[in-house]
């Protein structure tokens, strides 16, 4: 039997970070966590952690708790992938969202008219 260490899969790392956050005693605990790659502003491949939170009990989440959660998640994720082939050159980013938004809180997606440049400053004038 081989004693070689198997490389962790990104899903394994996400599960470990998620489990760690669940038992951390933090004010906000994600319901689910995902990891995906993206290209950062410098053109480097990096990890984006998506923390799916329960709907806030008031109008919005406590921002200090959200920042603490994001910092903790990225730190734990980076520590677990350090020294593996999962390390990417860009900086890991964590974003938060919810899948429990009230319909009135969800903005209607604006679809540009045919031939309109969606990135033009004039198209945002609505």
C-alpha positions as CSV (number, residue, x, y, z in Angstrom):
1,X,0.0,0.0,0.0
2,X,1.3,3.4,-1.0
3,X,1.8,6.1,1.6
4,X,1.9,8.9,-1.0
5,X,-0.2,11.9,-0.1
6,X,-3.0,12.5,-2.4
7,X,-3.6,16.1,-3.7
8,X,-6.7,17.6,-2.3
9,X,-9.5,18.4,-4.7
10,X,-10.9,21.9,-4.5
11,X,-14.2,20.5,-3.3
12,X,-12.4,18.8,-0.4
13,X,-10.8,22.2,0.5
14,X,-14.2,24.0,0.3
15,X,-15.7,21.3,2.5
16,X,-13.0,21.7,5.1
17,X,-13.3,25.5,5.1
18,X,-17.1,25.3,5.3
19,X,-16.9,22.9,8.3
20,X,-14.4,25.2,10.0
21,X,-16.6,28.2,9.6
22,X,-19.6,26.3,10.9
23,X,-17.8,25.5,14.2
24,X,-16.0,28.9,14.4
25,X,-18.7,30.7,16.4
26,X,-18.8,33.5,13.9
27,X,-21.9,35.7,13.8
28,X,-22.7,34.7,10.2
29,X,-22.3,31.2,8.9
30,X,-22.6,30.4,5.2
31,X,-25.3,27.9,4.1
32,X,-23.1,26.9,1.2
33,X,-19.7,27.7,-0.2
34,X,-18.5,27.4,-3.8
35,X,-15.1,28.0,-5.4
36,X,-14.5,29.0,-9.0
37,X,-11.6,30.4,-10.9
38,X,-11.6,33.9,-12.4
39,X,-9.1,36.3,-14.0
40,X,-8.1,39.1,-11.6
41,X,-7.5,42.7,-12.6
42,X,-3.8,41.9,-13.3
43,X,-4.6,39.1,-15.7
44,X,-3.7,36.3,-13.2
45,X,-5.8,33.2,-12.6
46,X,-7.2,33.3,-9.1
47,X,-9.8,31.7,-6.8
48,X,-13.2,33.3,-6.1
49,X,-15.1,31.9,-3.1
50,X,-18.8,32.4,-3.1
51,X,-20.3,32.4,0.3
52,X,-24.1,31.8,0.2
53,X,-25.6,33.3,3.3
54,X,-29.1,33.1,4.8
55,X,-31.2,36.2,4.3
56,X,-30.3,38.8,6.9
57,X,-32.6,39.1,9.9
58,X,-32.8,42.9,9.3
59,X,-32.5,44.9,6.1
60,X,-28.8,44.0,5.7
61,X,-26.0,42.0,7.2
62,X,-23.7,43.4,9.8
63,X,-20.8,44.6,7.6
64,X,-18.1,43.9,10.1
65,X,-19.3,40.3,10.5
66,X,-19.3,39.9,6.7
67,X,-15.8,41.3,6.4
68,X,-14.6,39.0,9.2
69,X,-16.3,36.0,7.4
70,X,-14.7,36.8,4.1
71,X,-11.2,37.3,5.6
72,X,-11.4,34.1,7.6
73,X,-12.7,32.0,4.6
74,X,-10.0,33.3,2.2
75,X,-7.2,32.8,4.9
76,X,-8.4,29.2,5.6
77,X,-8.8,28.4,1.9
78,X,-5.3,29.7,1.0
79,X,-3.7,27.9,3.9
80,X,-5.3,24.6,2.9
81,X,-4.2,24.8,-0.8
82,X,-0.7,26.1,0.0
83,X,1.9,23.8,-1.5
84,X,-0.6,22.0,-3.7
85,X,-1.3,22.2,-7.4
86,X,-4.4,24.2,-6.6
87,X,-2.4,27.4,-5.8
88,X,-3.1,30.1,-8.4
89,X,-1.0,33.2,-8.9
90,X,-3.8,35.7,-8.3
91,X,-5.3,36.7,-5.0
92,X,-8.2,34.8,-3.6
93,X,-11.4,36.8,-3.4
94,X,-14.5,36.0,-1.3
95,X,-17.9,37.4,-2.2
96,X,-21.2,37.0,-0.4
97,X,-24.7,36.4,-1.7
98,X,-28.0,34.9,-0.7
99,X,-30.5,32.6,-2.3
100,X,-33.3,33.8,0.0
101,X,-33.9,37.3,-1.4
102,X,-37.4,38.7,-1.3
103,X,-38.8,39.3,-4.9
104,X,-39.0,43.0,-4.2
105,X,-35.3,43.1,-3.3
106,X,-34.2,41.6,-6.6
107,X,-33.5,44.1,-9.4
108,X,-34.9,43.4,-12.8
109,X,-32.1,42.6,-15.2
110,X,-31.8,45.3,-17.8
111,X,-31.2,43.8,-21.3
112,X,-29.7,46.3,-23.8
113,X,-31.6,46.9,-26.9
114,X,-30.3,45.4,-30.1
115,X,-27.2,47.3,-31.2
116,X,-26.9,49.2,-27.8
117,X,-23.5,49.0,-26.1
118,X,-24.3,47.8,-22.5
119,X,-21.1,49.4,-21.2
120,X,-21.7,52.8,-22.7
121,X,-22.3,55.6,-20.1
122,X,-25.4,56.7,-22.1
123,X,-27.1,53.4,-21.7
124,X,-27.1,53.7,-17.9
125,X,-29.1,56.9,-18.0
126,X,-32.4,54.9,-18.1
